[in-house]
Amino acid sequence: MLQLMRKTSFLILMIVFCNHLFAQWQLSLTLKNNESIAGISAPTNKVIWCVSQNFFIYKTNNAGKDWSRIKCNGLTTNISILQLFAVDAATAFLSVDKNTGVG
């Protein structure tokens, strides 16, 4: 019984400590006031794209160390962001809804 408890304790400790070793995502993007993330897409471990509810796009090419902030021009305020899909470091697609009620 004692040996079973030792093995179980060891297994639990290994799970707790090893789980931290494989974590890849860490908070590194600070948004401006009244911004919240509406979509995120990561085509690689280093390239991450985010879009905020007020149509700013954030992009990193170095796993979140540095972020570029890009303003989407030509979008009206009566649309909703549906999805962000990034293909690579140079290309991302943004899907929006015009909220007209027409399917």
HELIX and SHEET records of a PDB file:
HELIX    1   1 LEU A    2  LEU A   21  1                                  20    
SHEET    1   A 4 ILE A  37  SER A  41  0                                        
SHEET    2   A 4 ILE A  48  SER A  52 -1                                        
SHEET    3   A 4 PHE A  56  THR A  60 -1                                        
SHEET    4   A 4 SER A  68  LYS A  71 -1                                        
SHEET    1   B 2 SER A  80  ALA A  86  0                                        
SHEET    2   B 2 ALA A  92  ASP A  97 -1                                        
END                                                                             
